[in-house]
């Protein structure tokens, strides 16, 4: 039948646990209890039962023939509030010059910051290792499904979007940046500190230095990963850059990974996304391709050819069946061509 992107359900816990254990993502850990809590929060968020500051939406992509979940992504509706602020290091360049010596230096410094009115954050992008490099571009589909949902419900999200990208880590999953900095101020190992920080920020505010940190004083291994993207994460970086995300000159206080951001209204999938009513054209020609999503009793989306004329759209019979969509229902469309042309302009992929 194909691949269906949908809101996660409670009975997906077994497959999601297996999927997340293939990776080391902090916002989608392979721990059943933590993952179960996140899934329940997601179910309540999609249902509109939680306020924005507590909402978290998990999307999965399902191989409908194998009845297998092969990928995921998520949106945290608001990352940073009075109770749990968004923390980061601002990367700043500082000039020092000596008239006596006639020499100067431009130093890179890290300045600890907290945001009490944070952006929406995207993350949790996973594709089963056996489903990578398929012609359907499943990573792009499950990534862009988040923007499709934001287009459907813009009021559920902030005016800014953030993505925290993973930097190079050691083979054991250790962060050289954390070992050189964070561990010395907290005494905690990297994995434990990052997991704790998702729900508790007090220890960061209390123990991290308030003064500027000169990067030149850190070990070489720590300096070289600041603001860099790990090899496995570079495809996600290129994909984000192709739709408008840019490096914010900010890094994660735990691993030094770069923060990318964009104004939601400036996202290419949002600028080019449109709503349309499902109809039937006798002379339909499905020459366009993109994501088509809708939310009635639950959110679902798929990549499909379509025929769009004004505010009406015709879909192939197999797509109508896969999406369980009926005539005159409203859907949201993100055209693939708009993003593809931007890829070519920027040479992103």
C-alpha positions as CSV (number, residue, x, y, z in Angstrom):
1,X,0.0,0.0,0.0
2,X,2.8,2.5,0.9
3,X,4.0,4.6,3.7
4,X,1.7,6.4,6.1
5,X,2.8,9.2,8.4
6,X,0.5,9.5,11.4
7,X,0.3,10.6,15.1
8,X,1.8,8.0,17.4
9,X,-0.6,5.7,19.4
10,X,-0.2,4.0,22.8
11,X,0.0,0.6,21.2
12,X,3.1,1.7,19.2
13,X,5.3,1.4,22.4
14,X,6.8,-2.0,21.5
15,X,7.9,-1.0,18.0
16,X,9.1,2.5,19.1
17,X,11.2,1.0,21.8
18,X,12.9,-1.3,19.2
19,X,13.4,1.6,16.9
20,X,14.8,4.1,19.4
21,X,17.3,1.5,20.7
22,X,19.1,1.7,17.3
23,X,20.1,5.3,18.2
24,X,21.2,7.6,21.0
25,X,18.7,10.5,21.0
26,X,18.1,12.3,24.2
27,X,14.6,13.5,23.2
28,X,13.5,10.0,22.2
29,X,15.5,7.6,24.4
30,X,15.3,3.9,24.1
31,X,14.0,3.5,27.6
32,X,10.5,2.0,27.7
33,X,9.3,3.9,30.8
34,X,10.5,7.3,29.5
35,X,9.2,6.6,26.0
36,X,5.8,5.4,27.3
37,X,5.4,8.7,29.2
38,X,6.3,10.7,26.0
39,X,3.8,8.7,23.9
40,X,1.0,9.4,26.4
41,X,1.9,13.1,26.4
42,X,1.8,13.0,22.6
43,X,-1.6,11.4,22.4
44,X,-3.0,14.0,24.8
45,X,-1.3,16.8,22.8
46,X,-2.8,15.7,19.5
47,X,-6.2,15.5,21.2
48,X,-5.7,19.2,22.3
49,X,-5.9,18.2,26.0
50,X,-2.7,19.9,27.1
51,X,-1.5,23.6,27.2
52,X,1.2,24.6,24.7
53,X,4.0,24.6,27.3
54,X,3.3,20.9,28.0
55,X,2.5,19.7,24.5
56,X,4.8,17.3,22.6
57,X,3.9,15.7,19.3
58,X,5.4,12.5,18.1
59,X,5.0,11.4,14.5
60,X,5.7,8.0,13.0
61,X,6.0,6.6,9.5
62,X,4.5,3.2,9.0
63,X,5.2,0.6,6.3
64,X,1.6,-0.3,5.8
65,X,2.4,-3.5,4.0
66,X,4.7,-4.8,6.8
67,X,2.7,-3.0,9.5
68,X,6.0,-1.8,10.8
69,X,7.0,1.6,12.2
70,X,10.2,2.6,10.4
71,X,10.8,6.2,11.4
72,X,9.8,9.0,13.7
73,X,10.1,12.8,14.4
74,X,8.7,15.1,17.0
75,X,7.7,18.7,17.9
76,X,8.0,20.2,21.4
77,X,5.4,23.0,21.2
78,X,7.3,25.3,23.6
79,X,10.9,24.7,24.7
80,X,11.6,27.1,27.5
81,X,9.3,28.7,30.1
82,X,9.5,30.1,33.7
83,X,9.5,26.6,35.2
84,X,11.8,24.9,32.8
85,X,13.9,27.5,30.8
86,X,15.7,26.8,27.6
87,X,19.4,27.0,28.3
88,X,22.3,27.5,25.8
89,X,25.7,29.0,25.3
90,X,25.8,32.1,23.1
91,X,29.0,32.0,21.0
92,X,30.6,35.4,20.9
93,X,33.8,36.9,19.4
94,X,35.7,39.2,21.6
95,X,38.6,41.4,20.5
96,X,41.7,41.9,22.7
97,X,44.5,44.3,21.6
98,X,47.7,45.4,23.3
99,X,49.2,48.7,22.1
100,X,52.4,48.0,24.0
101,X,53.0,44.8,22.0
102,X,51.2,45.9,18.9
103,X,49.3,42.6,18.6
104,X,45.7,41.5,19.1
105,X,43.6,38.4,19.3
106,X,40.0,37.6,18.5
107,X,38.8,35.2,21.1
108,X,35.7,33.0,21.0
109,X,33.8,33.0,24.2
110,X,30.8,31.1,25.6
111,X,28.2,33.1,27.5
112,X,25.5,31.1,29.4
113,X,21.9,32.1,28.6
114,X,18.4,31.2,29.6
115,X,15.2,31.7,27.7
116,X,12.0,31.8,29.7
117,X,9.8,32.3,26.6
118,X,11.3,29.7,24.3
119,X,10.6,28.6,20.7
120,X,9.0,25.4,19.4
121,X,11.6,22.7,18.9
122,X,11.8,19.9,16.4
123,X,13.8,16.7,17.0
124,X,13.5,13.0,17.3
125,X,14.3,12.3,13.6
126,X,14.9,8.6,13.2
127,X,14.8,6.2,10.3
128,X,15.2,2.5,10.7
129,X,18.7,1.6,9.4
130,X,17.3,-1.0,7.0
131,X,15.0,1.6,5.4
132,X,17.6,4.3,4.7
133,X,18.6,5.3,1.2
134,X,15.2,4.2,-0.2
135,X,13.9,6.2,-3.3
136,X,10.9,7.3,-1.3
137,X,13.2,9.6,0.8
138,X,11.6,8.6,4.1
139,X,13.7,10.9,6.2
140,X,12.6,13.9,4.2
141,X,9.0,12.7,4.5
142,X,8.9,12.2,8.3
143,X,10.9,15.4,8.8
144,X,8.6,17.6,6.7
145,X,5.5,16.1,8.2
146,X,6.1,18.3,11.2
147,X,5.9,21.4,9.0
148,X,2.7,20.0,7.4
149,X,1.2,19.7,10.9
150,X,2.3,23.2,11.9
151,X,0.6,24.4,8.7
152,X,-2.6,22.8,9.8
153,X,-2.4,24.1,13.4
154,X,-0.2,27.2,13.5
155,X,-1.7,28.5,16.8
156,X,-0.4,25.4,18.6
157,X,3.2,26.5,18.1
158,X,5.5,29.4,18.6
159,X,6.6,32.1,16.1
160,X,10.2,30.6,16.2
161,X,11.4,27.1,15.5
162,X,14.6,25.6,17.0
163,X,16.5,22.4,16.2
164,X,19.4,21.3,18.3
165,X,21.8,19.2,16.1
166,X,24.0,16.5,17.4
167,X,27.8,17.2,17.4
168,X,30.5,14.6,16.9
169,X,30.5,12.2,19.8
170,X,33.0,9.4,20.7
171,X,32.3,5.8,19.7
172,X,31.0,5.3,23.2
173,X,28.5,8.2,22.9
174,X,30.6,10.5,25.2
175,X,30.8,14.2,24.6
176,X,34.3,15.7,24.8
177,X,32.8,19.1,25.3
178,X,30.9,17.9,28.4
179,X,33.9,16.1,29.8
180,X,36.0,19.3,29.5
181,X,33.3,21.7,30.9
182,X,30.0,20.5,32.2
183,X,31.2,17.5,34.1
184,X,33.7,19.7,36.0
185,X,30.8,21.9,37.3
186,X,28.2,19.2,37.9
187,X,30.0,16.0,38.6
188,X,27.5,14.1,36.4
189,X,28.2,11.9,33.3
190,X,26.9,13.3,30.0
191,X,24.0,10.9,29.4
192,X,22.6,11.3,32.9
193,X,22.9,15.1,32.8
194,X,21.3,15.5,29.4
195,X,18.4,13.2,30.3
196,X,17.9,15.0,33.7
197,X,17.9,18.4,31.9
198,X,14.8,17.6,30.0
199,X,12.7,18.0,33.1
200,X,15.0,19.7,35.6
201,X,17.0,22.9,34.9
202,X,17.8,24.1,38.4
203,X,21.1,22.3,38.6
204,X,22.3,23.9,35.4
205,X,21.4,27.4,36.6
206,X,23.0,26.8,40.0
207,X,26.2,25.0,39.0
208,X,27.1,26.4,35.6
209,X,29.5,29.4,35.6
210,X,27.9,32.8,35.1
211,X,31.1,34.3,33.7
212,X,32.2,34.2,30.1
213,X,34.2,31.1,29.2
214,X,37.2,31.5,26.9
215,X,37.2,28.6,24.4
216,X,41.0,28.7,24.1
217,X,41.2,27.5,27.7
218,X,39.5,24.2,26.9
219,X,41.2,21.1,25.7
220,X,41.7,20.8,21.9
221,X,39.2,17.8,21.7
222,X,36.5,20.0,23.3
223,X,37.2,23.1,21.2
224,X,37.0,21.3,17.9
225,X,33.4,20.0,18.4
226,X,31.9,23.4,19.3
227,X,29.2,24.3,16.8
228,X,30.0,21.3,14.6
229,X,27.6,18.7,13.3
230,X,28.3,15.0,13.5
231,X,28.6,13.1,10.3
232,X,25.4,11.1,10.9
233,X,23.5,14.3,11.4
234,X,24.7,16.2,8.3
235,X,21.9,15.1,6.1
236,X,19.4,16.5,8.6
237,X,21.4,19.7,8.7
238,X,21.3,20.1,4.9
239,X,17.6,19.4,4.9
240,X,16.9,22.1,7.5
241,X,19.1,24.6,5.7
242,X,17.2,24.0,2.5
243,X,13.9,25.1,4.0
244,X,15.3,28.2,5.8
245,X,17.0,27.1,9.1
246,X,20.3,28.9,10.0
247,X,23.0,28.5,12.6
248,X,22.1,30.8,15.5
249,X,25.6,31.2,17.0
250,X,24.3,29.2,19.9
251,X,25.4,25.8,21.2
252,X,24.0,23.2,23.5
253,X,25.5,23.5,27.1
254,X,26.0,19.8,27.3
255,X,27.6,18.7,24.1
256,X,28.4,21.9,22.2
257,X,26.2,21.0,19.4
258,X,24.9,23.8,17.2
259,X,21.4,25.3,17.5
260,X,19.6,26.1,14.2
261,X,16.5,28.3,14.0
262,X,14.1,30.1,11.8
263,X,11.0,32.2,12.1
264,X,8.1,29.9,11.5
265,X,6.5,32.2,8.9
266,X,9.8,32.1,6.9
267,X,9.9,28.3,6.5
268,X,9.6,27.4,2.8
269,X,7.0,24.6,3.5
270,X,4.9,27.1,5.4
271,X,5.3,29.9,2.8
272,X,4.3,27.5,0.0
273,X,1.9,25.3,1.9
274,X,-1.8,25.5,1.0
275,X,-5.1,24.2,2.2
276,X,-7.5,22.6,-0.3
277,X,-10.7,20.7,-0.5
278,X,-10.7,17.1,-1.8
279,X,-12.7,16.7,-4.9
280,X,-12.7,14.6,-8.1
281,X,-11.6,15.8,-11.6
282,X,-12.7,13.6,-14.5
283,X,-9.6,14.7,-16.4
284,X,-7.2,14.5,-13.4
285,X,-3.5,14.6,-14.1
286,X,-1.3,13.8,-11.1
287,X,1.8,15.8,-12.2
288,X,2.7,17.3,-8.8
289,X,4.1,15.5,-5.8
290,X,4.2,16.4,-2.1
291,X,2.9,15.8,1.4
292,X,-0.8,15.8,1.9
293,X,-2.1,15.7,5.5
294,X,-5.3,16.0,7.4
295,X,-6.6,15.8,11.0
296,X,-10.1,14.6,11.7
297,X,-10.1,11.9,14.4
298,X,-6.3,11.6,14.2
299,X,-3.5,13.1,12.1
300,X,-2.3,11.3,9.0
301,X,-0.2,12.3,6.1
302,X,1.5,10.7,3.0
303,X,3.7,11.6,0.1
304,X,1.6,11.4,-3.0
305,X,1.0,12.7,-6.5
306,X,-1.9,15.1,-6.8
307,X,-3.8,17.5,-9.1
308,X,-4.3,20.9,-7.5
309,X,-6.5,23.5,-9.1
310,X,-7.1,26.6,-7.0
311,X,-8.5,25.5,-3.7
312,X,-9.5,22.0,-4.9
313,X,-7.3,18.9,-5.0
314,X,-7.8,15.5,-6.6
315,X,-5.9,12.5,-5.2
316,X,-5.3,9.0,-6.6
317,X,-7.6,6.3,-5.4
318,X,-4.9,4.5,-3.4
319,X,-4.1,7.8,-1.6
320,X,-7.7,8.4,-0.7
321,X,-7.8,4.9,0.8
322,X,-4.5,5.2,2.7
323,X,-5.5,8.6,4.2
324,X,-9.1,7.5,4.8
325,X,-10.1,10.9,3.3
326,X,-13.5,11.6,1.8
327,X,-14.7,14.2,-0.8
328,X,-15.0,17.8,0.5
329,X,-12.6,17.2,3.4
330,X,-9.9,19.8,3.8
331,X,-6.2,18.8,3.6
332,X,-2.9,20.7,3.8
333,X,-0.4,20.3,1.0
334,X,3.4,20.9,1.0
335,X,4.6,20.7,-2.6
336,X,7.8,18.8,-3.1
337,X,8.8,21.0,-6.1
338,X,9.1,24.2,-4.0
339,X,11.7,22.6,-1.6
340,X,13.5,20.7,-4.4
341,X,14.1,23.9,-6.3
342,X,15.6,25.5,-3.2
343,X,17.9,22.5,-2.8
344,X,19.2,23.1,-6.2
345,X,19.7,26.8,-5.6
346,X,21.7,26.2,-2.4
347,X,23.4,23.0,-3.4
348,X,22.2,21.5,-0.1
349,X,21.8,17.9,-1.1
